[in-house]
Structure formats: C-alpha cells, structure tokens
C-alpha cells in the first residue's frame, strides 16, 4: 500500500500549497441587536438626509457600505410586512371583472382559441373557465355589438370605400375599410358575394351615415356589377396592385429562375466536355453545350428585357414626376400602352394572356390621377407655402409610399434616404411652420388611394382569429374583432398612439377598448356583465 502511494503522488493531498482564507467571515461581535441598531441608524440617516451617515457607520463598526445597505433593505422588508396596510382580498365582483377582461384580452389581443383561453384561466384559478361558458359569453357580447360604424348625430360623412372579400373556408366575409384611418366600417358574414350582397352591404353603410364618391376594389364580378347599380356616380378605382403587380410582377421572378437554371445547365454541359474521349461523343457534347449557351443567352435576354419593361410600367403609376409636379394621366396611359406592346413583343404566350387582362382594365386603372388633380389644386391654394416646398413635400410623400411598399432592406433604405432629402429641402423653406404644413399636406395626399392593399392588411389581422377558431366563423365573432380593431391603439408607424376611430371621427377616445366594450354592452344588456 505504501508503494502504491509513492508511485501515485498526485492522489495525496498537497500539504505545501497555502490554504486561502475564507472570503467572508461571520463576525461574532456583530450580534443581532447590533445589526438592528446599524440598520435603524442607517435608515434614520437616509430619512433625515444626513450626509455621510453610511460612511461613518462603516468606519465605526469596521464593515462595508454594501453590508449596511443589505441590512437596510432587510429592515425595510420586515417593516413593510409588519406595519404596512393590510389588504383585504378582492371582492367577488372584482374577480368576475378580472376574469372577463382576461377572457377578452386572450381572445382579441392574443388571438387565442377558446380551448387555450380555458386552459390559461383554469391555471390561474379563474371562475367560469369552461370552454362552453367562454364560448357562450363571447357570443353574447358579440351579439350586442354592431357590425357597422355609425355617424353620430344623424350626420352624413363622405369617405373613400375600400371593399373586398375575405374567406373562411368557402364562406365569404364582405368588408369595407376607410383607408386613412384603417377603420372597419362594416364587416359582414354573407351567404354569397353577388351584386345583391354588395348592394345590401353599401346600403347599410349609407343608412348609418357613410357615403362614398370614390370606391377602390378589385375586378370581382359581383363588386363591379353592384357598383354600377348602387354607386353609379362614384369613381371606381381598380386596385393597381392586383391589376399589374399581382399579374405581371410574378413573371420577373419566374424569368429570373429560368435564366439561372439555364446557366446551370450550360455549366453542366461544359464540364461534361472533359470526360468525352471519342470524336463522336466530343462532337455531340459540343453541340449540347452550344445549344445550352444559346438557350442561356435567350433566357437572360428575356429576363433583362421584361424586368426593365416591368419597372418602367410600375414607374408610370407614380403621381408626381422627378420635378415634384403632377404628371399627366394621358401621358402615363400612353406610356403604359407602349410598355405593354413591348412586353407582347417578347412572344411569351402565357405572359401575353396577362397583358390582355391589364389592357382590359386600363380605363379604370388611372382614375386616381383625376383625384390627384383636385387635391393638388387645393394644396396650391394654401397660404404661405412656396411652390418649391410644396413640390418637395409631394415627392417626399411619394417616396414614403415606396418605403411602405418595399420589401427588401436595401430598397427600403434607399427610399427613406430620398424621402429625408426632400423633407430637409422643404424644411429649409418652411422653417418653424414645417411640421404643421407637412402634416396638412400629407393628410390631403393620403386621400389619393391607388390600391386596396390596406384590405389585405386587415385580412392578415383577421386571419389569426379564423385560424384559432378552426374557421368556425360567426357574425358575433366578427363584431368583436371589428370593435377591438377600431378602438385599439396603434403602437408604431404613422398612426402610432391613435385608434382608427379617433382618426376617423377626429375625436379623442376616452378609455381603453375593454372599458369601452363593457360600457357598450351595459347599455344594451347589463345582465350579461354581473359586476361593478
């Protein structure tokens, strides 16, 4: 045993290594009474504002300042428990209200399904956490909420209508949104989406005080037929996104992928040349490579040509030219026709089918130019706005729209830089009036609506609710969604800090959306909410 220990000295304790002293030593002279005295003295010094009290105590008792602060915090915690006000448990009415607000928040803010709401409420010991009760209560509340916004005081309000359909499985949901505020004016679970359904939809809006002279929608047959019959005097603006970007934009990526694939095929044919040995194989592979080279050149040329023409076409949709002046509708339409003719010359059969569809809707595609003429005339009459500043702000507004539409970071950054350039130029002319004038001009220009893209944004807001309910949609649920969306506050972008209803009505909203919802329900049926 002794020999083994000699051969493995690493197993023996190292007695020559100095032992480190403990980092902290509990001092027996600092009794509980002394620690209490130190804590009380330090607290008293803090309360009366005695400068240097902590330092003097530290020197007197040979302890650190950190240790004194620790004693102070401990004493404060004990004092709060011993001498603080005794809080009585919440009443049954308060618990019911908390349970109801949690239910609404989980359903509308967190877009949770009924089962998950039940699990969360049961986890926290909430009353009435069953799936059946939650579903029934939400339906009762939704049934008391309107599905159409009403103008107060029997007045009439003329706004822009953005109308579109969204679907829950095969069930259509008719939707009309006001674009400047993003408020949902009416949401309706319909049996169909024919002309009669849309005529009834807009008639209900008019009965509640909302009229339109400007309708933005896609090319749906029911929508177009209903517009001609129910809104004959309103200008119909075809959705520019669905008209051009949706139909033609996808071909940019298709041609790009085809070109890259052809390049890969050409490279593969080139690499195969090294493995050829006989003259027959060598000649065959040379032919394959040359054919691949011609195909690559053809597809690259097709991509380059179409990509250029497509972006020229999109540029013609801009309202203002590079000088900040309003562009001519006739000139823009002629340029679009020329671009479409050149695209047809590319001789792609499938692409040309889409070009024909664009030609068919072209007469209604640029109606927003006529609206822009009236808006610019109104802006030019505003006092104390130099022409240069107005043109700069118009260009800044246009680039701001490009920022919103751009999806790539580089593009977004470039658009922001251009917007900032024109804003700084306008500010140099307007000086202290810059913010007020900028807000006024932006507000007026926002009434020029080119597409119903905002409806797609509302669709993306509603879709999670439909998914979480497994597409078992009801009108009561849609009423709840509409109320929440119209009365909740935006946290970012240009509407930050405001609710859609505040922007729509111009009146400040008093209270949170939950409190407003509770007030609305109590007016109609107080028995549904049995709490104070």
Phi, psi and omega in degrees: 000319179296322179294320179298318180295325178292323183285339181237070182294339181294341180280345181274150178294142180275098184281346181276343183283129182294140179276127180285138177291155178297143182291323178235136178237126178284116182279123181287339180286341177271083182288173180299321180295317181295319179298321178296317179299316180299314182297317181295317180297319180294317179297319179297318178298322179292321183291321182269357178074035180281110184289133175083008182297315181298318181295318180295319177296323179298317179288321184295319184255004178057049179231165182278157176296324180299322179294323179294317178297325177296318178296321178298314181295321177296317180295321179296320179296316179296318181296322180294321179289319186280320188246358181289167181289135179280122182265127178283150179298148181299147181288167179299322180296319179295318180297322179294321179293317178300317179298318181293317180294322177295319178301313180295318182296318180293323182284315189264316181281315182267355180053037179282150173284167183300319182297317180291324176299317179299317180297316182294314182294322178293324179299322181268011176071026180287150176284158175053053183261011181285152180299318182297317181294315182299314181298316181295317182293319179296321178294321179297316180294315180298327180292336180271353181264145180283158174254009178222133177285140182244139175282128182289147174077020179056030178273174178242134181233126180260121183224173174277136175258127167251108186243137181199171177246141168237162188233141169245102194059243180256006183269123180280143174241114180275134189221134173231129185236144172268120193290327185289317181269340186070015179287138173280116181278324177203137175228131192217126172277111190249161176282334180202185179229037178278178183301319182297324179295318181287325178298317177294322180300310182287328178297320178296323177295317180294323177296336178262010171099005182251120177240164179220148171243006187210110183246128177248123181202173178272196186265024178302137184297316180298318180297311184294319179294318180295323180298315181298327183270317187268329183231061186295332183268351182281144175283128177259118178261117176294139180295112183294332179293308180292331183289319186239302186299319182289321183280317187256332185299326182294338181287338176299312181291324179297313180294326178296313179297320179297321179294316179295322178295320177296322177297318179296319178296318178297317179296322179295317178297323179294318181292331180290343180298328184294331184273354181284141182238310181282159180296323181297314180292321180298314181295321180296319182285332174295318178298318179298319180294317181294322176295318177296324179294318179294319179296321179296313180299321181294316183286327176293317179297320179297316179296313182298317182293312182292321180300317178295313182293322180297315181289330172295321179295316179295322181296331180290347178279350181290142185280321185250143176280182182295339178272359179086002180268153181293131180278159180277133177296319182298316180297316180297319181293320178296319179294323177295318177300319179296318178297319180295321177297318179292324177295320178296330180291348176287347172059049171251115189299313182294321179294321182294334175296320178290325178297321178297323178294322178294319178299322184294327183259003182301324181302329180258004187284328187248026179297335181294342175295322179294321176295320181298325179300314180294321180295315181294321177300319179296320180291325181292339179274352179293139183283154171062032175238109177299149181301320181297320180293319179297315180295322179295319180291326176296319178291322178298317178299319180295320178288331175296322176296323178293325177299317182294322184279334184291143183248344181259144186298318181296318180295316179300315181298317180296319180293321178296320179296320179291320176299315180298322179301312182288328176295318179295323178296316179295321181296326179295336178269326187267336178056237187290343179272004189300308186298315181295315182291320178301313179299320181293316182291316178301319181297318179291319181292334179294343178284351175273104185250125183259332186217166177261033181299331180297327177296325176295325177294318177296323176300318179292334177284319183283328187306316179301326177294319179294320180294318183290340177259013179057034178061021172272075189275147175223159179296326179299319179293320178297322177299317178298315181298316180298314180298315180298312182298317184289337186245001177272154184267136175288146182253354183206176178067196189289340179264015184304133177082359181240158175258156177304322181290327176297317181291320182293315185266339184077009180250140181291136180273123179268117175096164179282163183297327179294316179297321178294321179295317179298318178297319181295318181291320182296328179296328187260324180204088182297338184292340181287333182243086184278061175208162183276000000 
